[in-house]
């Protein structure tokens, strides 16, 4: 059945129907996020900084204990 369907009496059925939008690809999502100014929180960066700080604290604590 073709949309909109017109009945014998002239009533149009489905004239306001809009097909669902297509799913965005990953590239399209990145482009939209860049245009909106959104940034993903870089979890790897926070993990790396935390690991370096913990290592530095452990090293400082072990140097103080051996002196």
Long-range contacts (C-beta under 8 A, 24 or more apart in sequence): none
